[in-house]
Amino acid sequence: MDYLALLATAVPIALIVALLCITVISLAAIFRAHRGDVVAVLRALPGLVAAMLRRKP
């Protein structure tokens, strides 16, 4: 098997594993947080997204 085929197989698998790990860690953080903290963060998200979109070059 050449290196390009190995890379084409390994990279998508690594990205899927990384996405699953990030999802599990995020869910664990949300479940361990106090309800008021989660609500405050969710309410702040639209403002954060708007600020990031304004800074986009």
Secondary structure, 3 states (H helix, E strand, C coil): CCHHHHHHHHHHHHHHHHHHHHHHHHHHHHHHCCHHHHHHHHHHHHHHHHHHHHHCC
